[in-house]
Amino acid sequence: MNSKRFKNILIGFAFSPNLKANVFEALRLSNNLKGSLFFLHVGKKTQIKSDKFNDILASSPIKSSGTKVIWREGNAVETIITQCEKNNIDLLLLGALQRENVLRFYLGSIARKITRKSPCSVLLLIKPSIDLVVKEHMVVNAFKSAQTTDTISAAFDYAKKLNIPKITLVDEINQSKIDVKVDDDVSLKKATKIREELTETEKKRVSEIIKSIPSILTKDKQIKSQSIFGKRGYSIGHYARITRADLLVINSEEKRDSFWNRFFPKDLEHILSELPTDVLIVKKRL
């Protein structure tokens, strides 16, 4: 199967201490996804910068014939978005920031603006590495949404190409759906029954989605379905953290015909404010 979902990949680079790790990470990813890789620097091109970047490219054990380096001056957000659109980018790579003296990661204001406006899927990296770090476990959102089937399909495609063996599909069920005040044995029994029925219904729905995925993508994968009750975004982020997942895959922003669509959805905000691991935000294909 030769999927074209992530064929054009772009990463913006700055001359920071993480530059070499970002370059090596991007080269490995594009090699696994068999895609063309675009490096974009927003800032003035100088001979010193160019030489330093080319030296890093040359030092990589992975070579890519489909690599293009773009130098542009201007506003970072607008320039990155424009280049994504101009080059038909399918996957944009962005780096996270580490909180001072704490092993917690979050998305900076510029990266958050880019994520909001991105015309394509976005991969948020919390700890890019010069050396290969094998990924073992992927957590994927499976809540009921028009975008979810496409997100799950993208997750299996990604897992296939990166040889990620374990996939957990997590359905976040809002606690408010168990609208029962528990104050005695009878109400506790009723609440438990509602919870079990909701869990079974959602399990069947997710099972049908898995059946629709091509067998070549599900072969040899350890697939688990998990229902959790709580606040959307926060719950799945917490689950990804406690299970030490290597990647969390979620839906992109859903379009809403209202004033509130100007704001980033709260479920994504929970995740972006404290990234539990690398996060892949899948933009639904039209």
LOBA-229538 format. One line per 10 residues: their letters; for each residue x, y, z of C-alpha. Coordinates in nm, 2 decimals, decimal comma. Example, Ala and Ser with C-alpha at 12.3 -4.5 7.8 and 13.67 -1.06 7.14 Angstrom:
as = 1,23 -0,45 0,78 | 1,37 -0,11 0,71
This chain:
mnskrfknil = 0,00 0,00 0,00 | 0,15 0,34 -0,10 | -0,05 0,60 0,08 | -0,01 0,96 -0,03 | -0,14 1,11 0,29 | 0,19 1,25 0,42 | 0,38 1,30 0,10 | 0,50 1,66 0,15 | 0,65 1,74 0,48 | 0,77 2,08 0,61
igfafspnlk = 0,97 2,18 0,91 | 1,06 2,54 1,01 | 1,41 2,56 1,15 | 1,59 2,82 1,36 | 1,95 2,82 1,46 | 1,89 2,70 1,81 | 2,06 2,43 2,02 | 1,79 2,18 1,89 | 1,87 2,25 1,52 | 2,07 1,92 1,46
anvfealrls = 1,81 1,71 1,64 | 1,52 1,87 1,45 | 1,70 1,81 1,11 | 1,78 1,45 1,19 | 1,43 1,39 1,32 | 1,27 1,54 1,01 | 1,50 1,34 0,78 | 1,41 1,01 0,95 | 1,04 1,09 0,94 | 1,04 1,18 0,57
nnlkgslffl = 1,24 0,87 0,49 | 0,99 0,65 0,68 | 0,69 0,82 0,52 | 0,86 0,82 0,18 | 0,78 1,19 0,14 | 0,94 1,50 0,01 | 1,09 1,72 0,28 | 1,09 2,10 0,29 | 1,31 2,29 0,53 | 1,20 2,65 0,59
hvgkktqiks = 1,40 2,93 0,77 | 1,21 3,25 0,84 | 1,49 3,51 0,85 | 1,77 3,64 0,64 | 1,99 3,40 0,46 | 2,36 3,44 0,52 | 2,66 3,24 0,40 | 2,74 3,14 0,77 | 2,38 3,02 0,82 | 2,38 2,83 0,49
dkfndilass = 2,71 2,66 0,55 | 2,61 2,56 0,91 | 2,28 2,41 0,79 | 2,44 2,23 0,49 | 2,71 2,08 0,73 | 2,43 1,94 0,95 | 2,25 1,79 0,64 | 2,57 1,64 0,52 | 2,64 1,48 0,87 | 2,31 1,30 0,87
pikssgtkvi = 2,33 0,92 0,81 | 2,00 0,95 0,63 | 2,01 1,12 0,29 | 1,71 1,24 0,11 | 1,70 1,33 -0,26 | 1,36 1,50 -0,22 | 1,49 1,78 0,02 | 1,43 2,15 -0,05 | 1,56 2,44 0,16 | 1,35 2,76 0,16
wregnaveti = 1,47 3,09 0,30 | 1,21 3,37 0,35 | 1,20 3,69 0,55 | 0,88 3,81 0,71 | 0,62 3,73 0,98 | 0,68 3,37 1,11 | 0,32 3,26 1,13 | 0,22 3,41 0,79 | 0,53 3,28 0,61 | 0,50 2,93 0,74
itqceknnid = 0,12 2,91 0,65 | 0,19 3,06 0,31 | 0,47 2,81 0,23 | 0,24 2,52 0,35 | -0,02 2,63 0,10 | 0,22 2,70 -0,18 | 0,40 2,37 -0,16 | 0,09 2,15 -0,09 | 0,23 2,04 0,25 | 0,05 1,75 0,41
llllgalqre = 0,24 1,74 0,74 | 0,39 2,04 0,93 | 0,65 1,97 1,20 | 0,66 2,20 1,50 | 0,87 2,19 1,82 | 0,75 2,23 2,18 | 0,90 2,42 2,47 | 1,01 2,28 2,80 | 0,89 2,45 3,12 | 1,18 2,58 3,33
nvlrfylgsi = 1,32 2,31 3,57 | 1,02 2,08 3,50 | 0,99 1,79 3,26 | 0,67 1,93 3,11 | 0,62 2,06 2,76 | 0,39 2,31 2,61 | 0,33 2,49 2,28 | 0,47 2,85 2,25 | 0,25 3,14 2,13 | 0,38 3,14 1,77
arkitrkspc = 0,36 2,76 1,73 | 0,01 2,77 1,88 | -0,10 3,03 1,62 | 0,05 2,83 1,34 | -0,13 2,51 1,47 | -0,46 2,70 1,47 | -0,42 2,83 1,12 | -0,24 2,53 0,96 | -0,40 2,41 0,63 | -0,25 2,06 0,69
svlllikpsi = -0,19 1,80 0,96 | 0,06 1,91 1,23 | 0,31 1,70 1,43 | 0,42 1,85 1,76 | 0,76 1,72 1,88 | 0,85 1,75 2,25 | 1,20 1,59 2,24 | 1,35 1,57 1,89 | 1,66 1,34 1,90 | 1,98 1,31 1,70
dlvvkehmvv = 1,97 0,94 1,75 | 1,67 0,72 1,67 | 1,42 0,67 1,95 | 1,20 0,37 1,87 | 0,83 0,44 1,92 | 0,63 0,15 2,07 | 0,28 0,28 2,16 | 0,04 0,52 1,99 | -0,28 0,65 2,15 | -0,56 0,77 1,91
nafksaqttd = -0,87 0,96 1,98 | -1,18 0,76 1,89 | -1,47 0,98 2,02 | -1,78 1,02 1,81 | -1,71 1,28 1,54 | -1,73 1,32 1,17 | -1,35 1,35 1,16 | -1,27 1,05 1,37 | -1,27 0,77 1,11 | -1,03 0,97 0,89
tisaafdyak = -0,81 1,03 1,20 | -0,80 0,67 1,29 | -0,72 0,57 0,93 | -0,43 0,82 0,93 | -0,30 0,69 1,26 | -0,29 0,33 1,13 | -0,11 0,45 0,81 | 0,14 0,64 1,02 | 0,19 0,34 1,25 | 0,25 0,11 0,96
klnipkitlv = 0,52 0,33 0,81 | 0,70 0,40 1,14 | 0,66 0,03 1,26 | 0,47 0,13 1,58 | 0,33 -0,20 1,71 | 0,08 -0,10 1,97 | -0,23 0,12 1,91 | -0,48 0,21 2,17 | -0,81 0,37 2,05 | -0,94 0,59 2,33
deinqskidv = -1,30 0,70 2,34 | -1,36 0,99 2,58 | -1,71 0,98 2,72 | -1,84 1,29 2,89 | -1,91 1,22 3,25 | -2,24 1,42 3,22 | -2,39 1,14 3,02 | -2,42 0,95 3,34 | -2,68 1,19 3,47 | -2,75 1,01 3,80
kvdddvslkk = -2,69 1,15 4,15 | -2,53 0,86 4,34 | -2,64 0,87 4,70 | -2,74 0,51 4,77 | -2,70 0,15 4,65 | -2,99 0,18 4,40 | -2,85 0,50 4,23 | -2,50 0,35 4,23 | -2,63 0,04 4,05 | -2,82 0,26 3,80
atkireelte = -2,51 0,47 3,73 | -2,30 0,16 3,69 | -2,54 0,01 3,44 | -2,55 0,33 3,23 | -2,17 0,34 3,23 | -2,15 -0,02 3,12 | -2,41 0,03 2,84 | -2,23 0,34 2,71 | -1,90 0,16 2,72 | -2,04 -0,13 2,52
tekkrvseii = -2,21 0,09 2,26 | -1,89 0,29 2,20 | -1,68 -0,03 2,19 | -1,90 -0,16 1,91 | -1,88 0,17 1,72 | -1,50 0,18 1,74 | -1,49 -0,19 1,64 | -1,68 -0,10 1,32 | -1,42 0,17 1,24 | -1,13 -0,08 1,29
ksipsiltkd = -1,30 -0,32 1,05 | -1,31 -0,05 0,78 | -0,93 0,00 0,80 | -0,74 -0,20 0,53 | -0,60 -0,52 0,67 | -0,25 -0,44 0,55 | -0,25 -0,15 0,81 | -0,39 -0,36 1,10 | -0,17 -0,67 1,04 | 0,06 -0,75 1,33
kqiksqsifg = -0,07 -0,46 1,53 | -0,16 -0,49 1,90 | -0,50 -0,30 1,89 | -0,68 -0,21 2,21 | -1,00 -0,01 2,26 | -1,04 0,19 2,58 | -1,33 0,40 2,70 | -1,26 0,67 2,96 | -1,50 0,90 3,14 | -1,41 1,27 3,19
krgysighya = -1,33 1,60 3,02 | -1,25 1,57 2,65 | -0,89 1,66 2,58 | -0,78 1,65 2,94 | -0,87 1,28 2,98 | -0,70 1,15 2,67 | -0,39 1,36 2,74 | -0,37 1,22 3,10 | -0,42 0,87 2,96 | -0,14 0,92 2,71
ritradllvi = 0,09 1,04 2,99 | 0,02 0,76 3,24 | 0,05 0,49 2,98 | 0,38 0,65 2,86 | 0,26 0,66 2,50 | 0,51 0,77 2,24 | 0,25 0,95 2,03 | -0,10 1,09 2,07 | -0,31 1,13 1,76 | -0,61 1,36 1,77
nseekrdsfw = -0,86 1,53 1,54 | -0,79 1,88 1,41 | -1,03 2,17 1,49 | -1,38 2,10 1,38 | -1,55 2,37 1,19 | -1,83 2,54 1,37 | -2,06 2,81 1,22 | -2,05 3,05 1,51 | -1,85 3,33 1,66 | -1,69 3,08 1,90
nrffpkdleh = -1,52 2,91 1,61 | -1,26 3,19 1,64 | -1,13 3,04 1,95 | -0,93 2,72 1,98 | -1,14 2,43 2,10 | -1,10 2,36 2,47 | -1,03 2,00 2,42 | -0,72 2,08 2,21 | -0,63 2,36 2,45 | -0,59 2,11 2,74
ilselptdvl = -0,34 1,91 2,53 | -0,14 2,20 2,39 | -0,11 2,37 2,73 | 0,08 2,07 2,86 | 0,18 1,82 2,59 | 0,19 1,47 2,73 | 0,40 1,33 2,44 | 0,45 1,40 2,07 | 0,11 1,49 1,93 | -0,01 1,44 1,57
ivkkrl = -0,31 1,66 1,49 | -0,48 1,52 1,18 | -0,64 1,75 0,93 | -0,93 1,57 0,76 | -0,88 1,51 0,39 | -1,15 1,66 0,17
